[in-house]
Amino acid sequence: MRILAIDYGEKRTGIAVTDEMQLIASGLTTIPSGTALAFLKDYFTKEKVEKVLIGEPKQMNGQPSQSAGLIDAFTVKFSEQFPDMQVVRVDERFTSKMAFQTMINSGLKKKQRQDKGLIDEISATILLQDYLIQKNK
């Protein structure tokens, strides 16, 4: 069974998923946030998912960031629509910066690095990869 990670944002949502053995995190897609629940409903009918990670935005001091309310509201809607799905909230403080640095390190051109959807997808992948590393320690 897979683990799925969601980097939910006001406009876009990045989604990453593991392989069946939960060893490798890969970017799946970036979708408009308004379509996230419908996308996930469809995905869950095709793939077996054990749990879903949802990013928890925090400021450097550990306090919730200004986008926390938006993501908390999404998490409530998600849990209502998928009551049997285990949800794990994970700190996403540095994922966007790490995603952007990953794009630079991989040699993407400036125009490609401006693709906010790609940043969201890579952020979700980093969330998931970090979770896998912690889980397997």
Buried (B, 14 or more C-beta within 10 A) or exposed (E): EBBBBBBBBEEBBBBBBBEEEBEEBEBBBBBEBEEBBEBBEEBBEEEEBEBBBBBBBBEEEEEEBEBBEBBBEBBEEBBEEBEEBEEEEBEBBEBBEBBBEBBEEEEBEEEEBEBBBBBBBBBBBBBBBBBBEEEEE
